[in-house]
Amino acid sequence: MSQATPRKPRLATVWLAGCSGCHMSFLDLDEWLLELADRAEIVYSPVGSDIKTYPKDVDIALVEGGVANTDNLELLHQVRANTRTLVSFGDCAITANIPGMRNLLRGSDPVLRRAYLELADGSGQLPHAPGIVPELLERVLPVHELVPVEVYLPGCPPPADRIRAALEPLLRGELPHLSGADQIRFG
């Protein structure tokens, strides 16, 4: 009688409105990435696969960035609907951080006017290409204001050792217990 090989956890990383610094820090896991690739199936990631559609039955998703436009919002809802454990990955996902600075201008219209008309060289025009250019939301929002989050992983970006400290228990099916300044510091 043969025993079935246990299924590897299915891991995704997602990039919303942010600088990709969290994903660069993820790549700083260096040789541990080889172990990660052995222990998990990478099913969606801007740095780990070329799949464009978010898959079903994802066990763990690291979501980087704030939610700034309609494409971000749609992807976040797909992630939440198809993921068991959602990790708010980095300060932009947790607080909206740098992308959220546009919230000071109080709405998407003042942001677009400032960027495309007031600072233009005289030939500016507002972008309008429905279906091609995603519409800005009125405010950039942190992930937890839109969907439930199981794990918060702060940092701008979170250092690689903090990412590993969160992923190792998650790969065993456990929630991480991050504590102390080196594991929960923002910035």
Buried (B, 14 or more C-beta within 10 A) or exposed (E): EEEEEEEBBBBBBBBBBBBBBBBEBBEBBEEBBEEBEEBBBBBBBEEBBEEEEBBEEBBBBBBBBBBBBBBBBEBBBBBBEBBBBBBBBBBBBBBBBBBBEBBEBEBBEEBBBEBEEEEEEEEEEEEEEEEEEBBBBEBBBBBBEBBEBBBBBBBBBBBBBBBBBBBBBBBEEEEBEBEEEEBBBEE
